[in-house]
Every structure is written in C-alpha cells, then in structure tokens.
Amino acid sequence: MDVSKMTVSINKAINTQEVAVKEKHARTCILGTHHEKGAQTFWSVVNRLPLSSNAVLCWKFCHVFHKLLRDGHPNVLKDSLRYKNELSDMSRMWGHLSEGYGQLCSIYLRLLRTKMEYHTKNPRFPGNLQMSDRQLDEAGESDVNNFFQLTVEMFDYLECELNLFQTVFNSLDMSRSVSVTTAGQCRLAPLIQVILDCSHLYDYTVKLLFKLHSCLPADTLQGHRDRFMEQFTKLKDLFYRSSNLQYFKRLIQTPQLPENPPNFLRASALSEHISPVVVIPAEASSPDSEPVLEKDDLVDMDTSQQSLFDNKFDDIFGSSFSSDPFNFNSQNGVNKDEKDHLIGQLYRDVSELKAQLENVKTESQRAVLQLKGRVSELEAELAEQRHLRQQAADDSEFLRAELDELKKKREDTEKAQRSLTEIERRAQANEQRYSKLKEKYSELVQNHADLLRKNAEVTKQVSVARQAQADLEREKKELEDSFQRISDQAQRKTQEQMEVLESLKQELATSKQELHIVQGSLETSAQSEAKWAAQIAELEKERSSLAHAVARREEELAALQEQLDHTQGELSLAKESAGQLAKDQRRTLLAEARKAAEQVVQDALRQLEEPPLISCAGSADHLLSKVKYVSSCLERLEESWRCYLACPEAISGLLHSVTLLAHLTGDTMAYVSTTCLRAPPEPADLLTEACKQFGKETLLYLAFLEEEGTRENDSTAMRSCLTKIATIAEELLPRGLDIKQEELGDLVDKEMAATSAAIETATARIEEMLSKSRAGDTGVKLEVNERILGSCTSLMQAIQVLIVASKDLQREIVESGRGTASPKEFYAKNSRWTEGLISASKAVGWGATVMVDAADLVVQGRGKFEELMVCSHEIAASTAQLVAASKVKADKDSPNLAQLQQASRGVNQATATVVASTISGKSQIEETDNMDFSSMTLTQIKRQEMDSQVRVLELENDLQKERQKLGELRKKHYELAGVAEGWEEGTEASPPALHEPVAGKE
C-alpha cells in the first residue's frame, strides 16, 4: 500500500469535524499497518496533528488508535509503547477541561494506556481479545497465582472500559434521538470497540472466577465477587441502553447479559454460562457502507408487496384467473346457505385484505420517510465528500510543500552529515593532539621537579650570562676599536699605495716617453740604451712588490671582517640566551607566587567550610575595614599587572601584590567565619555564600595571571562579591539606640567612665580577695589562688591601658573629623559608629564584673575553673569589639591607633595568661585529689571503673544538652539584645559580641 494513500486516509479519519470516523478510512489505516508491519507511518502523521489543542481531533485519534490496537498488526503495540508517557500527559491535560470532549478524551486516553499495559504484561492476549478456553488456560500457565493476578488486571481493564461507556452516555441528552445526529454518532462510534472488548472481558472473568473458586476458599475471593457484581450490574445496564439506540441497531447486535449473575459458589453453574456474542452485520458495518435505496427499489418493494397480496388471494380463492371466481352459477350443487356463508367469508377476507392494504400503505409511507431521510443523509454525505475533496486538495498542497521542505531538510542533512564528518575528523585530530598534549604534560610534570632543582643553577647561569654579556660588550667595544684602527690604517696604507701607484704610473708614462726618446736615440748611443734598460727592470721589480703588498693587506682586512662578524653573532646569541633565561625565570617566579596565593585562598576556603571549633566571634565593623583593605589591594594588583605587561622586568611589585591579596583574602574569610558565629542564621548563610563566591572568583583571577597573551584581567566579579559582603556587613552593624541623637556624645563619655570605674572596682575586689586568700589559705591552694588572682589583676591593668588608649584615639578621631561642629554633633552625625562604641563599652564593663564574681567563687572553692576561663574569653571578646569600634574611623598611620593596637595585644596576652593559670591551677588541684588505689581490691577497682563509665556517659549526655541550651540562650540573647538596644523591628543586625576572639588577633 502506498504510504501517501495511508497518510491521506489517516488525515481524513482524524479531523476536526464532529462526525463519526468513516469505516473505509479506518480500514485503510488498519491495512496499512499490516502492509508495513508496524505503525511508523501512523505515528509520523499523528505527531504533526495538534491533539493537545482540539478535543474533537483527539477523540477521533483515540477511536482510530483503538481500532489499530484491536485489528492492526501486532507490531502496532510495540511501536506505540514509546508514546505511552505522552498519552498520559495528554490525558492529565484534557482532564482539566470539564466540558465538551475534555473529560471524554482524558478517560479514553487512560483506557488506551491501560490496554497497552495489559497487552504488554500479557502478550498471549491478541489485540481483539479473541481467545479459546485452551489459550486462556495457557495464559495462566496452570498457576493459581497467575490466574488470581490475571483476574485483577481484567477487572482493572474492564473498569476503564465501563468508565468510558458511562461517561459517553452521561454526556448525551438521552431524552432526544441523539443517535441520528452527526454529533451524537461522533461520540457513540467508539463504543462499538468498547462493546467488543467488554464482551470478551466479561466472558473471561466469569471463567477465571469459576476456576479460582475451584482452587481457593470462598472467603479469599470475596473481594473478587464483590467487584464482579458491581461491574456486572453496570455492564448489564449499559448493554441494555445501547441496544435501544437506533445508531447501534444497524451497526452491531449488542448481547444481553442474564437476569441474574453466575453463582460462583456452585461449580455446576459454569455449564449454565453462555458467552456473550457480538454480531456485526457484514453489509452494514458502518453508515457509509449502507446500500442506498433508489426509486427502482421502491417499485420493487411495491411489487413484492403486491405479490404478497396476490399469494394471499390465491391461497383463498385459488390460482386460476381464467375462470371467474365469482361465477356462482357454475358451481353446481351449492345451495343458498352455502352461498351466504361463502359471501360472508368473502366479506371478511376482503376486510382483512383492506386492513393489510392499509398496513402496506402505512409501511410504504414509513419507507418513503426513511428514504427521504436517507436522501438527506446522502446529500449531507455528498457535501461532506465535497468538503473532503477540498480538504484533500489542501492536504495535497500541504504535502507538496512538506515534500519541498523535506527535500531542503535532506540537503541540509547531507550538509550536516558532511559537516559531521569534518567535525569527527577534527575531533579525531584533536583527540590525537590531546594525547600528545597529555604525554607532554606528563613529561612536564616529571621535569617540574628537575626545573625546581635547577632554579638555583639557572639563577647562577643568569649571573654568569650577565657577566659574559658584559665581557662580550667589552670585547665588542675593543674589537670595534681595533677594527676601526685597522680600517683607518688599511685605508691610509691603501691611499699611500694608490698615491705611490699613481706616481709609478706617471713615472712609467714618463719612462715610456723617455723610452721612445731613448729608442729614437738608440742607434746613436748604445750605452744610453743599456742604462735605460736597467732602470726599466728596477721599476718593474718595484711595481711587483707593491702589488704583493696590496694583496696581503686585502687578506688581512677580510680576516678582520670575518672575526668581527663571528664576534657579533656570539654576542647576539648571548643576548637572546640571557633574555630567554630572564623571561623564564620571571615566569617561573610568577607561577610559584600565584600557586602559593592559590594555596592560601584554598586553605581559607576549607577553613570557611569547616571552621575550627573555637568559641570566637568577630565584628561587622572589623570585617568592613578588611573589605576596604582588600579593595585597595586589588587596585594595586591591577596597577602592578599593567606595569608588568609594559615592563616584564618590574615583577617584584606584582609578586608583592599577589601575595598580599592572598593573605588579605584569607584574613577576610577568617573574619567572615567569626562574624557569622554571632549573626542571625539567614544573613550568616548569605555572608558565607558570598565569601565562598569571592574565594572562587579570586582563584579564577589568579589563574588568569599565568595565561599566555593575557593583556587585561577583569576583576568585576571579585568587586561584586566584595560589595555584597560589605552590604551584608553593613546590615549586621548595630542599629540605633533608643536615645536622642544629641545625647550620644554624653552617653559615650558616661559609658567609658562607667567602664573605667568598673575596671577599678574589679581590681580592688581582686586585691581584697588576694589578701583574704593569703590570710586563710596555705599550700597548693594558696599558690593557685595567688597565680589566678595575679593574672586577673594583670588583665584588669591591661584593660585599663586599653581604655585609656581608646579614649585618646576617640578624641583624635573627633578632633580630626568634626570640623567646626561640636563633639556632640560629631557623635550624633556618626550615630552608628557612636552606638558601636557604647555597646562595646557596656560589654567590657559587664565582662569585668562577671569575671571578678567567677574568680571570687573559684577562690572560695565554690566555683568552677571553666567559668573563669569562659569569662576571660568573654571579656577579651568585648575588648576586641571596643578596639574594632574605636579604630574603624581612625587614620591607619595614627600613633594613637598603634598604641591602641599594642594595648589590644597586651589584653590578649593577659587573657591567655589567665586561661593558662586557670588550667594550671585546675591541674594542681586535681592532682592533689587523685585517688589512692593502693588499698583497693580488684572488685572495688572494677566497681569504680563501671561507675566512672556511667559518669562519662552522663557527662556526655549533659554536654549535648548544654550545647543545645547554649544555642537557645544565644538566640534569646540576640532577641533580648535587640529589644534592649532598640534595633528596628524586622531587621537583621548582629548582637554584641558573645565570645572571645582568637588569641593574638586584634
């Protein structure tokens, strides 16, 4: 079968007109699948149809596809499985449309998917479900479990069929003759396939249920029986309703189910089961194949009716028309009574014939009406055929355009194939090149260590080369001077020789003239002839010697020129070698510096991912200052890079900038990590993510520095990350206090004064505690108390120095920044900075008070050493916050700032001393309390060991609970601090420092 013919049939069968699918078009599609042994052409045409946008089109597609699954080639199912998910998606999409064909299409698509899955799981069942009892037994493979599962799958399959059956009936107005309208027939036509499927499924479920009841207990199959009864009631009702529709009467003979369902509990009831049989008249399989009754048929029908009448008359009166049946005179022996009886009988027969005649006329009129209706249908069909012809013409144009497009696509495909071949060839070449590069890379990796070892030798060689270059320059200069001198001498000698030669030539000319004179006078004087001959010989000899001298000078000049060329070549080679060595050295230095910087940044990133378990926290003010340092360092790095590109010898500034950027980036990440410890969860996550992105961008930027031919590096991404970090840090700064702006200046002085007073009070209390300890304690306890209280006194003194330095720095900041304004106006103008100072001062005073209380308890023996260490860390963190708040607006070259930083380092050292003395004292105290195991038995030691293990588990549990409690306390502290400090509602800001900084950090 021609593919184009099948394509046209598919387009005619599946269109947007709300009419039933023509049987001839569907039959052509089915034959096409058998011809090509599959459904490739069907799906290639369907995939171009807008099934998701037109419900009628989708409904008719489902009808045709159902026919193909039932009657098409077996490979239709295999070719259609790849589109199963698309059918499910389309079913869900149409399920959202509650009116028209939306729900119908959704349910039909679900039924088709169920049918495909059923036949995939049970390949023994053909598409039309026609099987013998033996084949049904073989499908279960004589296993009751398989029969049980097969019955469940049939129930599911039949449920989908009944759902579509019921939905179609519910969508029709059954009070009208919907089956004679084209719209009603469009909806009812697919039910023919549903009726065929349902009849087989019902028959098989009955047989399988009888088989299951013979093998399994009745209670086990109660669910099967209940489900069967529900489906039996629905199917019986639907079969009955469909048998009363005019549309189905001439297309299919719907079976009728028995009045009562089978009794599966009685095995003999299987013999009473009658399989439902669906009959489809061969001559009236579809509306388009009905024979048309013409006028001649009407005449034939009247003739048949007339013959019927004649036959009836003959049966009564005889078949002889030659004699008159009413000629009673010829009937001899008939009396009058018999005549009257015969006449009465004839009257009755005439009345019956008249009634039959009326019935015949009525039937004729009804037949005429039916024929008129048929004529109307044929006219409608003719109009449809005209429309289809027009549609076929449009399809032809569309196919022609599509053919042209396919030709173009084929050409493009050929070009693409050629391009693909070229790409594959290039890919193969690239693969070979990659293999070579990989081998070269391996060699480079192996030689990398040798190059590092030879670095010193290269440096030495560069020095030697430079010395050689200087020597070559000196030798070149000497050779040039020598060459110049030799050239001058040779020129002078050549000039002299030329002058001598000219003079000789003149003398020769004169001699020749004289020779002529002499020859003229030769005859007269023989002596004169001998004399002139001797003179000529001498002149010839002298000329030969002069020619030899000139040749010798020319050879010397050529040798000198060759020596000069050789010297110049050696000098250029030495210059190139020295330049290449210097370039390689600079490149090696830059690569090593970049790798070291990358290592620093990567270590910082790893620390950011897994921060050390230290109880420290940073401040947003300090983080902002670090961000400013990084930004300025980035500017210096870009300037150094431009200088390096312009002059490769200026590499020292670039190396310094790369190293400084790496360390500043690591410090920034450390400050971000510590700042996040006291920040709310959400801004802390944002700050960490921005810092990670900044580290990645820094690594990419450093990687660009080593690439060949890189002229300009773009630091926009790094600057964007820095800006984001600064923005988040700004949001984490403390918000405005609930005080008036004009009172900020006075409050700063008051808080600093209160802090100083708190420190002095704490120092006095420590001195008092030390006096009491010396009076009442002895031995190890006195030594421990003196050491701890002494370290606490040193810490208080260091804090006092820090406060004085902070006041001096604040006074300098106010004096340098306020201009003509008063100090109060300066504090009010810089309210955020001022509020940071106030918060830090409060934290220092509070920390000193708490620390003294903890020390008092430890000295009295009622406190814990851990509390004293925590208080030490807390007060150190508070002083670090004060330092950060004080120096945020300070000049980096200020002496007061240097003094403040020195005081901050003193506080950190004093804090470390307090912690160390506390740890040492705790160890001494614990050593004195060691258990004496000398007098303990094995059982007692074992008992003590078990008690110790129990105590360890209890302490670990308590530690976990205390950590959770600490987290909740920090969260509550943040909330209460926000209320106390007057932070704006709904904003995320960092609370005061809750932990100590890392020892040694400012």
KAPE-V776624 format. One record per backbone hydrogen bond with DSSP energy under -0.5 kcal/mol. NH is the residue of the N-H (numbers start at 1). CO is the residue of the C=O. E is the energy in kcal/mol with one decimal. If there is no record, write none. Layout:
nh: {NH;NH}
co: {CO;CO}
e: {E;E}
This chain:
nh: {6;7;8;9;10;11;12;13;14;15;19;26;27;28;29;30;31;32;33;34;35;36;37;38;43;44;45;46;47;48;49;51;53;54;58;59;60;61;62;63;64;65;66;67;68;69;70;71;72;72;76;77;78;79;80;81;81;83;84;87;88;89;90;91;92;93;94;95;96;96;97;98;102;105;106;107;108;109;110;111;112;113;114;115;116;117;118;119;120;121;122;125;129;131;136;137;138;139;140;141;141;142;143;147;148;149;150;151;152;153;154;155;156;157;158;159;160;161;162;163;164;165;166;167;168;169;170;171;172;172;174;176;178;180;181;185;186;187;188;189;191;192;193;194;195;196;197;198;199;200;201;202;203;204;205;206;207;208;209;210;211;212;213;214;215;216;221;222;225;226;227;228;229;230;231;232;233;234;235;236;237;238;239;240;241;242;243;244;244;245;249;250;251;252;253;254;264;266;267;269;270;271;272;273;273;275;279;279;280;281;284;285;289;290;294;298;299;300;301;302;303;304;305;306;307;308;309;310;311;312;313;314;315;316;317;318;321;325;327;328;330;331;332;334;335;339;340;341;342;343;344;345;346;347;348;349;350;351;352;353;354;355;356;357;358;359;360;361;362;363;364;365;366;367;368;369;370;371;372;373;374;375;376;377;378;379;380;381;382;383;384;385;386;387;388;389;390;391;392;393;394;395;396;397;398;399;400;401;402;403;404;405;406;407;408;409;410;411;412;413;414;415;416;417;418;419;420;421;422;423;424;425;426;427;428;429;430;431;432;433;434;435;436;437;438;439;440;441;442;443;444;445;446;447;448;449;450;451;452;453;454;455;456;458;459;460;461;462;463;464;465;466;467;468;469;470;471;472;473;474;475;476;477;478;479;480;481;482;483;484;485;486;487;488;489;490;491;492;493;494;495;496;497;498;499;500;501;502;503;504;505;506;507;508;509;510;511;512;513;514;515;516;517;518;519;520;521;522;523;525;529;530;531;532;533;534;535;536;537;538;539;540;541;542;543;544;545;546;547;548;549;550;551;552;553;554;555;556;557;558;559;560;561;562;563;564;565;566;567;568;569;570;571;572;573;574;575;576;577;578;579;580;581;582;583;584;585;586;587;588;589;590;591;592;593;594;595;596;597;598;599;600;601;602;603;604;605;606;607;608;609;610;614;616;618;623;624;625;626;627;628;629;630;631;632;633;634;635;636;637;638;639;640;641;642;643;644;645;646;647;650;651;655;656;657;658;659;660;661;662;663;664;665;666;667;668;669;670;671;672;673;674;675;676;677;677;678;679;684;685;686;687;688;689;690;691;692;693;694;695;696;697;698;699;700;701;702;703;704;705;705;706;707;710;711;715;719;720;721;722;723;724;725;726;727;728;729;730;731;732;733;733;739;743;744;747;748;749;750;751;752;753;754;755;756;757;758;759;760;761;762;763;764;765;766;767;768;769;770;771;772;773;774;775;776;777;781;782;783;784;785;786;787;788;789;790;791;792;793;794;795;796;797;798;799;800;801;802;803;804;805;806;807;808;809;810;811;812;813;814;815;816;817;818;821;826;827;828;829;830;831;831;834;835;836;837;838;839;840;841;842;843;844;845;846;847;848;849;850;851;852;853;854;855;856;857;858;859;860;861;861;862;863;868;869;870;871;872;873;874;875;876;877;878;879;880;881;882;883;884;885;886;887;888;889;890;894;898;899;900;901;902;903;904;905;906;907;908;909;910;911;912;913;914;915;916;917;918;919;920;921;922;923;924;925;926;927;928;929;930;933;936;941;942;943;944;945;946;947;948;949;950;951;952;953;954;955;956;957;958;959;960;961;962;963;964;965;966;967;968;969;970;971;972;973;974;975;976;977;978;979;980;981;982;983;987;989;990;991;996;1001}
co: {2;3;4;5;6;7;8;9;10;13;17;22;23;24;25;26;27;28;29;30;31;32;33;33;39;40;41;42;43;45;46;49;50;50;54;55;56;57;58;59;60;61;62;63;64;65;66;67;67;68;73;74;74;75;76;77;78;80;81;83;84;85;86;87;88;89;90;91;92;93;94;96;99;101;102;103;104;105;106;107;108;109;110;111;112;113;114;115;116;117;118;122;126;129;132;133;134;135;136;137;138;137;140;143;144;145;146;147;148;149;150;151;152;153;154;155;156;157;158;159;160;161;162;163;164;165;166;167;168;169;172;173;176;177;178;181;182;183;184;185;188;189;190;190;191;192;193;194;195;196;197;198;199;200;201;202;203;204;205;206;207;208;209;210;212;212;217;219;221;222;223;224;225;226;227;228;229;230;231;232;233;234;235;236;237;238;239;240;241;242;245;246;248;248;279;252;262;263;265;266;267;268;269;269;270;273;253;277;278;279;281;282;286;287;292;294;295;296;297;298;299;300;301;302;303;304;305;306;307;308;309;310;311;312;313;314;319;323;324;326;327;328;330;331;333;335;336;337;338;339;340;341;342;343;344;345;346;347;348;349;350;351;352;353;354;355;356;357;358;359;360;361;362;363;364;365;366;367;368;369;370;371;372;373;374;375;376;377;378;379;380;381;382;383;384;385;386;387;388;389;390;391;392;393;394;395;396;397;398;399;400;401;402;403;404;405;406;407;408;409;410;411;412;413;414;415;416;417;418;419;420;421;422;423;424;425;426;427;428;429;430;431;432;433;434;435;436;437;438;439;440;441;442;443;444;445;446;447;448;449;450;452;453;454;455;456;457;458;459;460;461;462;463;464;465;466;467;468;469;470;471;472;473;474;475;476;477;478;479;480;481;482;483;484;485;486;487;488;489;490;491;492;493;494;495;496;497;498;499;500;501;502;503;504;505;506;507;508;509;510;511;512;513;514;515;516;517;519;519;521;525;526;527;528;529;530;531;532;533;534;535;536;537;538;539;540;541;542;543;544;545;546;547;548;549;550;551;552;553;554;555;556;557;558;559;560;561;562;563;564;565;566;567;568;569;570;571;572;573;574;575;576;577;578;579;580;581;582;583;584;585;586;587;588;589;590;591;592;593;594;595;596;597;598;599;600;601;602;603;604;605;606;612;614;674;619;620;621;622;623;624;625;626;627;628;629;630;631;632;633;634;635;636;637;638;639;640;641;642;643;647;649;651;652;653;654;655;656;657;658;659;660;661;662;663;664;665;666;667;668;669;670;671;672;673;674;675;676;680;681;682;683;684;685;686;687;688;689;690;691;692;693;694;695;696;697;698;699;700;701;702;703;704;707;709;713;715;716;717;718;719;720;721;722;723;724;725;726;727;728;729;730;737;740;741;743;744;745;746;747;748;749;750;751;752;753;754;755;756;757;758;759;760;761;762;763;764;765;766;767;768;769;770;771;772;773;778;778;779;780;781;782;783;784;785;786;787;788;789;790;791;792;793;794;795;796;797;798;799;800;801;802;803;804;805;806;807;808;809;810;811;812;813;814;818;822;823;824;825;826;828;829;830;831;832;833;834;835;836;837;838;839;840;841;842;843;844;845;846;847;848;849;850;851;852;853;854;855;856;857;858;857;857;864;865;866;867;868;869;870;871;872;873;874;875;876;877;878;879;880;881;882;883;884;886;887;891;894;895;896;897;898;899;900;901;902;903;904;905;906;907;908;909;910;911;912;913;914;915;916;917;918;919;920;921;922;923;924;925;927;931;933;937;938;939;940;941;942;943;944;945;946;947;948;949;950;951;952;953;954;955;956;957;958;959;960;961;962;963;964;965;966;967;968;969;970;971;972;973;974;975;976;977;978;978;984;987;732;678;615;998}
e: {-1.9;-2.6;-2.4;-2.2;-2.4;-2.3;-2.2;-2.6;-2.6;-0.8;-2.2;-2.1;-2.8;-1.9;-1.9;-2.2;-2.6;-2.1;-1.6;-1.5;-2.1;-2.4;-0.8;-1.8;-2.2;-2.3;-2.0;-2.5;-2.4;-1.1;-1.9;-2.1;-1.3;-1.0;-1.9;-2.6;-2.3;-1.9;-2.2;-1.8;-2.3;-3.0;-2.3;-1.9;-2.3;-2.3;-1.7;-3.4;-0.5;-1.9;-2.3;-0.9;-0.6;-2.6;-1.1;-1.0;-0.6;-1.4;-1.6;-2.0;-1.8;-2.4;-2.4;-2.2;-2.3;-2.0;-2.6;-1.5;-0.5;-1.1;-1.5;-0.8;-1.5;-2.9;-2.2;-2.5;-2.6;-2.7;-1.7;-2.2;-2.4;-2.1;-2.2;-2.5;-2.4;-2.5;-2.5;-2.4;-1.8;-2.3;-2.3;-1.6;-1.2;-0.8;-2.1;-2.0;-2.2;-1.7;-1.0;-0.5;-0.8;-1.1;-1.6;-2.1;-2.4;-2.5;-2.7;-2.1;-1.8;-2.3;-2.1;-2.4;-2.2;-2.5;-3.1;-2.3;-1.8;-1.8;-2.8;-2.1;-2.0;-2.4;-2.9;-2.3;-2.4;-1.8;-2.4;-1.4;-0.5;-1.1;-1.2;-1.7;-2.2;-1.1;-1.2;-2.4;-1.9;-1.3;-2.2;-2.3;-1.4;-1.6;-0.7;-1.4;-2.8;-1.9;-2.2;-3.0;-2.1;-1.4;-2.6;-2.8;-1.8;-2.6;-2.4;-2.0;-1.9;-2.7;-2.5;-2.0;-1.9;-2.6;-2.5;-1.0;-1.3;-2.9;-0.9;-1.3;-2.4;-2.4;-2.2;-2.5;-2.6;-2.0;-2.2;-3.0;-2.1;-1.8;-2.8;-2.4;-1.9;-2.5;-2.6;-2.0;-2.4;-2.3;-1.7;-0.7;-0.6;-1.1;-1.3;-0.8;-0.8;-2.9;-3.4;-0.9;-0.9;-1.4;-0.6;-1.6;-1.5;-1.2;-0.7;-0.5;-0.9;-0.5;-1.3;-0.5;-0.5;-0.5;-0.6;-0.6;-1.5;-1.0;-0.7;-1.3;-2.0;-2.6;-2.6;-2.4;-2.4;-2.6;-2.4;-2.6;-2.9;-2.4;-2.2;-2.7;-3.0;-2.2;-2.3;-2.7;-2.1;-1.2;-3.2;-2.1;-0.7;-0.6;-1.5;-1.6;-0.7;-1.0;-1.1;-0.9;-0.6;-1.7;-3.0;-2.5;-2.6;-3.1;-2.7;-2.3;-2.6;-2.9;-2.4;-2.5;-2.8;-2.6;-2.5;-2.8;-2.9;-2.5;-2.8;-2.9;-2.7;-2.6;-2.9;-2.9;-3.1;-3.0;-2.6;-3.0;-2.7;-2.9;-2.7;-2.5;-2.6;-2.7;-2.8;-2.6;-2.6;-2.9;-2.4;-2.5;-3.0;-2.7;-2.7;-3.0;-2.8;-2.6;-2.5;-3.1;-2.6;-2.6;-3.4;-2.8;-2.5;-3.0;-3.3;-2.4;-2.7;-3.2;-2.8;-2.6;-3.0;-3.4;-2.8;-2.9;-2.6;-2.7;-2.4;-2.4;-2.8;-2.6;-2.6;-3.0;-2.8;-2.6;-3.1;-3.0;-2.8;-2.8;-3.3;-3.0;-2.7;-3.1;-3.1;-2.8;-2.6;-3.1;-3.2;-2.6;-2.8;-3.3;-2.9;-2.5;-3.4;-2.8;-2.6;-3.0;-3.1;-2.5;-2.5;-3.0;-2.9;-2.6;-3.0;-2.9;-2.5;-2.4;-2.7;-2.9;-2.4;-2.6;-1.1;-0.7;-0.7;-2.8;-2.4;-2.4;-2.3;-1.0;-0.5;-3.1;-2.5;-2.6;-3.2;-2.9;-2.2;-2.8;-3.5;-3.0;-2.7;-3.3;-3.2;-2.5;-2.8;-3.3;-2.7;-2.6;-3.3;-3.2;-2.7;-2.6;-3.4;-3.1;-2.6;-3.3;-3.7;-2.7;-2.9;-3.5;-3.1;-2.8;-3.1;-3.6;-2.7;-3.1;-3.5;-2.9;-2.7;-3.0;-3.3;-2.8;-2.7;-3.3;-3.1;-2.9;-3.0;-3.0;-2.9;-2.9;-3.3;-3.3;-2.9;-3.2;-3.5;-3.3;-2.9;-3.5;-3.3;-2.9;-2.5;-4.0;-4.2;-2.7;-2.1;-0.9;-0.6;-1.9;-1.1;-1.9;-2.3;-2.2;-1.9;-1.9;-2.0;-2.2;-1.9;-2.0;-2.1;-2.1;-2.3;-2.4;-2.0;-1.9;-1.9;-1.8;-1.8;-1.9;-1.9;-2.0;-2.0;-2.1;-2.1;-1.9;-1.9;-2.0;-2.1;-2.1;-2.2;-2.2;-2.1;-2.3;-2.4;-2.2;-2.3;-2.3;-2.0;-2.4;-2.2;-2.2;-2.2;-2.1;-2.3;-2.3;-2.2;-2.6;-2.7;-2.5;-2.7;-2.9;-2.5;-2.4;-2.6;-2.9;-2.4;-2.6;-2.6;-2.6;-2.8;-2.5;-2.5;-2.7;-2.6;-2.6;-2.6;-2.5;-2.4;-2.7;-2.4;-2.1;-2.5;-3.0;-2.4;-2.0;-2.3;-2.5;-2.3;-2.0;-2.2;-2.8;-2.4;-1.7;-0.9;-1.8;-2.2;-1.9;-2.0;-2.2;-2.0;-2.0;-2.4;-2.2;-2.4;-2.5;-2.4;-1.8;-2.2;-2.4;-2.2;-2.2;-2.6;-2.4;-2.1;-2.1;-2.4;-2.3;-2.0;-3.0;-2.1;-1.9;-2.4;-2.3;-2.2;-2.5;-2.3;-2.5;-2.6;-2.1;-2.2;-2.7;-2.4;-2.3;-2.6;-2.6;-2.3;-2.1;-2.6;-2.5;-2.4;-2.3;-2.6;-2.2;-0.6;-0.5;-1.0;-0.5;-1.9;-2.3;-2.2;-2.7;-2.4;-2.5;-2.4;-2.1;-2.4;-2.3;-2.1;-2.4;-2.3;-2.5;-2.3;-2.1;-2.2;-2.4;-2.6;-2.1;-1.5;-0.8;-0.6;-1.0;-1.0;-1.1;-0.6;-0.7;-2.4;-2.4;-2.0;-2.4;-2.6;-2.2;-2.4;-2.7;-2.4;-2.3;-2.5;-2.5;-1.8;-1.3;-0.6;-1.0;-2.3;-1.3;-1.5;-2.2;-2.3;-1.8;-2.5;-2.9;-2.6;-2.4;-3.0;-2.5;-2.3;-2.6;-2.5;-2.3;-2.4;-2.7;-2.4;-2.4;-2.4;-2.4;-2.2;-2.3;-2.3;-2.8;-2.5;-2.0;-2.2;-2.3;-2.1;-1.6;-2.1;-2.8;-0.8;-0.8;-2.1;-2.7;-2.7;-2.5;-2.1;-2.6;-2.9;-2.2;-2.2;-2.2;-2.3;-2.3;-2.1;-2.3;-2.3;-2.4;-2.4;-2.3;-2.3;-2.2;-2.5;-2.2;-2.4;-2.5;-2.5;-2.2;-2.4;-2.7;-2.6;-2.1;-2.5;-2.7;-2.4;-2.3;-1.5;-1.9;-2.1;-2.1;-2.6;-2.6;-2.5;-2.2;-0.8;-0.6;-2.3;-3.0;-1.7;-1.9;-2.3;-2.6;-2.4;-2.5;-2.4;-2.0;-2.1;-2.3;-2.5;-2.3;-2.3;-1.9;-2.3;-2.2;-2.1;-2.0;-2.3;-2.5;-2.4;-2.0;-2.1;-2.6;-2.0;-0.7;-0.9;-2.0;-1.5;-1.3;-1.9;-2.5;-2.4;-2.0;-2.4;-2.4;-2.6;-2.2;-2.3;-2.1;-2.4;-2.2;-2.1;-2.0;-2.4;-2.5;-2.6;-1.9;-2.4;-0.6;-0.5;-0.8;-1.9;-1.7;-2.5;-2.5;-2.6;-2.3;-2.4;-2.3;-2.2;-1.9;-2.1;-2.2;-2.4;-2.4;-2.6;-2.5;-2.1;-2.4;-2.5;-2.7;-3.0;-2.4;-2.6;-2.8;-2.8;-2.5;-2.2;-2.3;-2.6;-2.6;-2.2;-1.6;-0.9;-1.1;-0.8;-0.8;-2.4;-2.4;-2.3;-2.8;-2.5;-2.3;-2.5;-2.4;-2.3;-2.3;-2.5;-2.4;-2.2;-2.6;-2.8;-2.5;-2.4;-2.8;-2.7;-2.1;-2.3;-2.8;-2.1;-2.0;-2.6;-2.7;-2.1;-2.2;-2.8;-2.5;-2.1;-2.9;-3.0;-2.3;-2.0;-3.0;-2.9;-2.0;-1.7;-2.9;-2.7;-0.7;-2.4;-1.6;-0.7;-1.8;-0.9;-1.2;-2.2}
